[in-house]
Amino acid sequence: MYAYQHSQTEVEAPVVGVKMPQRTSAASKYMQDESLNLSPVQVIAKIYDVGIIACKRQDGELAKRAVNELIAALNFDYQEISLGLYRLYDYAKKCLRNGNYDEASGILEELRSAWCQAFHLTKHSPED
């Protein structure tokens, strides 16, 4: 069941009579505003973060969704680079299917580091 906090309100759920919490806190608003103001380069870095955190939490479904988003973002006009990244992402997905979260996380961490270095982004690691 949901834990209710002071900063939450109730919203009607699709199932009649069931109430679901909706966050309305200042922190949630800040996070939403921050994500809407990210550049495309920063969005890719955030997707890497989600994938890395999901691997650390052994959440295979979320990690696969993050890798799929990274694949969808590839620009195949630059085939040499895109195909190389695609192969790495595909290998990471194979690792996730086999439950090898450490290997998949390592791939995503290395790629995130290279991405951040290429675009001069902060190189901090995502935290749980």
HELIX and SHEET records of a PDB file:
HELIX    1   1 ALA A   26  LEU A   36  1                                  11    
HELIX    2   2 PRO A   40  LYS A   56  1                                  17    
HELIX    3   3 GLY A   60  ALA A   72  1                                  13    
HELIX    4   4 GLN A   79  ARG A   97  1                                  19    
HELIX    5   5 TYR A  101  ALA A  118  1                                  18    
SHEET    1   A 2 GLN A   8  GLU A  12  0                                        
SHEET    2   A 2 LYS A  19  ARG A  23 -1                                        
END                                                                             
